Amino acid sequence: MTRSRPSPPPGPMSGHEAIVSRRTIRQYLARPIDREALRRLVDAGRLAPSAANLQPLEFVVVDEPEVRDKVFPALKWAAYIHPNGDPKPGQEPQAYVVVLVNSKIREKMYEYDVGAAVEAMAVSAWSEGIGSCWLISIDRDKVQAALGVPPHYRIDSVLALGYPAETSTVEEMKDSVRYWKNPDGSFHVPKRAHRDVCHFNAF
Ligand SMILES: Cc1cc2nc3c(=O)[nH]c(=O)nc-3n(C[C@H](O)[C@H](O)[C@H](O)COP(=O)(O)O)c2cc1C
């Protein structure tokens, strides 16, 4: 089976390499992400496919430390290994992209759009060496208030971002979907085998 690399491969990556080697990262270096890189990520989300091309999504980018400090307490990390997956002090995200749904454009069935946009941003980030964690376990009221988001926007997801300070490796799934962390801090994530999920021509 294909094992993902523990961190973004150095140098340019093909689209396929970026997609399959991307892993969720929850420990980040104290190295800022520059604004241009953040703009490029939002472009990846903005230009993602959208059902009926309605484009109900908007994005709040958070990179100022005071605002980051308001978002961080609203996030819940790695439920299977709580609290061991939480970012350690000094290894918190350097930025967030908060994904909003404009309910005046779309009230339901926006989840596909969110999925496409968030994955595009996560892969785009990874292709530049930036790790990310897509979070939906979030205190939406807290984030809404902290960022002054008007009430007709729903906060769907938060994409936490930062240069990786941990490794995560794909393992072939045996009897459990639960990811784990070894005593050395390395993260391991089971994935169903290719032969178990892929059917050619007939089931
Ligand atoms: C829709 C969605 C919601 C998620 N929400 C959270 C979350 O709230 N907190 C968290 O730590 N990880 C969250 N994750 C990350 C998953 O735990 C992670 O994608 C999964 O364990 C597989 O690991 P991988 O991304 O490295 O392939 C979420 C992922 C998805 C797709």
PDBQT file of the ligand as one rigid body, heavy atoms in Angstrom, charges set to zero:
ROOT
HETATM    1  C1  LIG A 301     -15.365  17.041   7.984  1.00  0.00    +0.000 C 
HETATM    2  C2  LIG A 301     -14.153  16.856   8.877  1.00  0.00    +0.000 A 
HETATM    3  C3  LIG A 301     -14.185  17.343  10.165  1.00  0.00    +0.000 A 
HETATM    4  C4  LIG A 301     -13.063  17.206  11.008  1.00  0.00    +0.000 A 
HETATM    5  N1  LIG A 301     -13.110  17.762  12.255  1.00  0.00    +0.000 NA
HETATM    6  C5  LIG A 301     -12.032  17.660  13.058  1.00  0.00    +0.000 A 
HETATM    7  C6  LIG A 301     -12.036  18.297  14.330  1.00  0.00    +0.000 A 
HETATM    8  O1  LIG A 301     -13.026  18.940  14.723  1.00  0.00    +0.000 OA
HETATM    9  N2  LIG A 301     -10.928  18.200  15.103  1.00  0.00    +0.000 N 
HETATM   10  C7  LIG A 301      -9.814  17.524  14.681  1.00  0.00    +0.000 A 
HETATM   11  O2  LIG A 301      -8.824  17.497  15.424  1.00  0.00    +0.000 OA
HETATM   12  N3  LIG A 301      -9.765  16.918  13.472  1.00  0.00    +0.000 NA
HETATM   13  C8  LIG A 301     -10.848  16.970  12.647  1.00  0.00    +0.000 A 
HETATM   14  N4  LIG A 301     -10.808  16.395  11.404  1.00  0.00    +0.000 N 
HETATM   15  C9  LIG A 301      -9.583  15.707  10.941  1.00  0.00    +0.000 C 
HETATM   16  C10 LIG A 301      -9.739  14.172  10.922  1.00  0.00    +0.000 C 
HETATM   17  O3  LIG A 301      -9.596  13.660  12.221  1.00  0.00    +0.000 OA
HETATM   18  C11 LIG A 301      -8.682  13.576   9.969  1.00  0.00    +0.000 C 
HETATM   19  O4  LIG A 301      -8.924  14.044   8.656  1.00  0.00    +0.000 OA
HETATM   20  C12 LIG A 301      -8.696  12.045   9.975  1.00  0.00    +0.000 C 
HETATM   21  O5  LIG A 301      -8.284  11.547  11.214  1.00  0.00    +0.000 OA
HETATM   22  C13 LIG A 301      -7.818  11.456   8.866  1.00  0.00    +0.000 C 
HETATM   23  O6  LIG A 301      -6.499  11.927   8.939  1.00  0.00    +0.000 OA
HETATM   24  P1  LIG A 301      -5.790  12.640   7.693  1.00  0.00    +0.000 P 
HETATM   25  O7  LIG A 301      -6.481  13.957   7.485  1.00  0.00    +0.000 OA
HETATM   26  O8  LIG A 301      -4.361  12.784   8.097  1.00  0.00    +0.000 OA
HETATM   27  O9  LIG A 301      -5.957  11.745   6.493  1.00  0.00    +0.000 OA
HETATM   28  C14 LIG A 301     -11.899  16.518  10.552  1.00  0.00    +0.000 A 
HETATM   29  C15 LIG A 301     -11.887  16.024   9.232  1.00  0.00    +0.000 A 
HETATM   30  C16 LIG A 301     -12.985  16.194   8.411  1.00  0.00    +0.000 A 
HETATM   31  C17 LIG A 301     -12.952  15.674   6.976  1.00  0.00    +0.000 C 
ENDROOT
TORSDOF 0
